[in-house]
Amino acid sequence: MISIKSASEIAKMQKAGEIVALAHRAVKDAICDGITTEDLDRIVYELITSKGAVPSFLNYNGFPKSICASVNDVVIHGIPSKDIVLKNGDIISVDIGACYDGYHGDSAATYGVGEISPLAQRLIDTAKESFYRGIEFAREGNRISDVSAAIQQCVESQGFSVVTEFVGHGVGSKLHEPPQVPNYGVPKRGVRLYAGMTLAVEPMINAGKSHVKILGDGWTVKTVDGSLSAHFEHSIAITKGEPLLLTVER
């Protein structure tokens, strides 16, 4: 069942989201040649817990870390490790969740390490742009597929592909709630949007083909063709007007 949030619940999600945004800022400031993804995980864990929140991902369905750190051809769910050392030219998607007072914020962004290729930068920019193109349609009375179709059109117009095996989702007192929010589709179909719905909209896009594979650890998702992948996500609330971004600093 899709949950419609009250104003007080959305306020709690904003607080959780602000903590996530602060964690992203700390990650962005820390990323450099030579840092490990384990280092980034520790930075986020310490920040989230210092704010009285709990990392949403830590031990979620057995996931062992506080962030997902996905480097280059890793699409999502990369497990931080002391053995994964970032180097100039890499790109890294960092997905962060925090639970505060019983409600979650969930956000992801892809960052470059040092000087990255023009292709990598365009991929990162397109992932972000497609999110904002999509949420132009995240208004009461529209349908989720209106958001999905706008994301797909933006991504494919740049010659990139949308990952179809994984989708966005509702978010609130649970990290993953109904409904699913695909990044592809035909407009005017599926669930209708109502004020009080809270969604994690998260384009996952590849520089090459859309096909992905899950590695033996049961978590890490990579592009089949080895192409770069980028990810961008915010949690949002549907309102009577513009969608409200929940995972931003205030």
N, C-alpha and C positions, 0 to 999 in steps of 0.2 A: 504494500500500500504506500502511495506517495504521501509524504508528510508535508503539511502546510505549517510553516513556522510562525509563531507569534513575534511581536516586536521585541519582547524580552529575550526570546531565543535567538533572534537574529543579532541582537546586541552581544550576546555571549559568543556567537560565531565571529563577530567582528573582533572581539578581544583575542580569540584564538588565532584569527587571521592576521592580526597585527603582530603577534609573536612569530608566526610563520614568516611574515615579511621582514622582520628584524633578523631572523635566521638567514634568509636569503641575502640580505645585505652583508652579513658577516661572511658568508660563503664567497660572495663576489669579491669582497676585499681580500680574502685569503688566497684565492686561486692564483697560482703562479707555477712556473717551471720548478719541478722538484717536490712539490707537495703531494702527499698521498691522499687517496680517497678516504682512507681511515682517519687521517688528520681532519678532513672536512667533516666527517661523521662526528668526531669528538667535539669539534667546535659547535656544531648544531645541538648535540645532546646537552652540552653545558649551558648554552644560551636558553634553550627551551625550559630546562629544569630550573634555571635561575629565575624564570618568570612565573614559577608556580604551575607550570603546565607539564604535560607528559608527551613524549614523542609518539605520534599516532602509529607509526610504522613498526616501532620496536616490539618484536614478538607477535606482530599481527600475522595470524595464520602461520606462525613459525619464522617470519622474516627476522633475521638476526641483528639488524642495525637500525639506526634512527633515520637515515636518509636512503634514498635510492640514488646511486651515483653511476651514470651510464655514459661511458666514454666512446666517442667516435661512432662505430657501427653498432653499439649497444643502444637499443631503442628505449627500453624502460627496465626497471627492476634490477639494475646493476648493484651488486653487493659490495659495499666499501671494503677495502683491503689495504693492508700495509704494503702489499706487493704491487698495487696499481699506482704507479707514479706518473703524475701528469707531466707533459713536456710541451714546449712551445709548438704551436700549430694544432694541438688537440682541441676538440670541443667536448664539453661535458654537460649533460643534462642532470640537474639536481632536483629531485622531487622531495618535498618536505611537508610533513603533517604535524600538527600540534593539537592536543586535546586540552581545553581549559574549561573548568566548571561543567564538564560533561558534554561539551560540544567541540567539534573538529573544524579546523581550517586546513586546506589542502591546496598546495600551489607548486608549480614546477617552472623552471626556466633553463635555457641552455646558454652556457657561457663559453667564450673562447679563451684559450690559454696563450698569452702573448699575441704574436701576429699570426692570424689564421688566413686561410685561402679565401679568395673572393667567393668561391662556391660555398664554402662553409658559412661565411657571413650572410650570404643571400638565403641560405637554408634557414639559419637562425631567425633572420628578419621575417621570412615568410611564415614560419611557425607562429611568431608573435602577431603578425598582421592578420593571419587567418583567424586567430582567436578573436581579435577585435572586430573583424568583418562578421564573424558568426554572432557575436553578442549584440550586434545592431538589431538582430531579430529576436533577442531574448526579452520579449515583451508580453505582457498579459494578452491572451487571445490568440497569439501565434502558436505554432506547434514546434516541438523539438526538432523536427526534420527541417524546419526553416533555418534554424541555427546550423544544423549539420550540412545542408546543401551549400550554404554560404561559405563555410570552411572549405569544403571540397573544391568549390569553384576557384577560390583564391589560391589554394595550393596547386591545383592542376594548371592554372593559368601561368604559373612560373616554371612548369615542366617537372614538378616534383610529384610524389605519390603519397596518398594517405594510407596509413596503417588501418586495416579493417578488422583485424582480429581482436583489438583492444579498443575500448571506448571510455568516454567520460561517464559520470554517474551523479546521482543525488548524494548529498552530504549533509550531515547534521549531528544528531546524537550518536549516529554510527558513521564510520568512515566511508562506507559504501552503502548507499540506500537506493531504492528505485527513484526515478527511472534511469535507464541507460541513456547516454548522450553520445551517439555515434558522431564521427567526423566526416560522414558521407551520407548521401541519401537524396531523396526527391522531396521538394517542398510540399507543404500542406498535408503532411501525413503524420500519424502517430499521436503521442500524448500532447494535449493542449496545455499551454502554460498559464499558470494562475499566480497572482501575487502571494508571496509567502513561500513559494517553492525555492529551494536552495540547491544549486547544481555546481558540480566541478566540471567545467568545460575545458578539455585538454587535447588540442591537436597534437598528434604524433605523426611526423612526416619524414619521408626518406628522400634522399637525393636520387636514388635509383628506383628499383622496383618496390612494390609494396610488401612483398612476401617477407615473413619473419619466421624465426625458429626459436624454440626455448631450449636452453642448454641443460646439461645434465644436473645442474644444481637445483633445477625446478623453478628457478626465478628469472635468471638473466635472459632477456629477449634480444636477439640480434637480427640485423638484416641478413637475408639469405645470400644476397650478392655482395656483401661486404661494404655497401655504400654507407655514407654518413647518415645519421638520423638526428632529428631535433624534436624537442618537446616543449610546449608552453601551456601553462595552466593557471587559472585562478578559480577560486570558489566565488560564486555570485548568488545574489538573491533577486528573484523576480519581484518587481514592484508595480505600482500603478503607472509608472513612467519608465525612466531609464533603468536598466539593470544596475544593481548596487554591487560594486566590487568589495568582497569581504576580506581578501588576503592582501591588504595594502597597509602601509604605515599611516597613522593618523596623528 
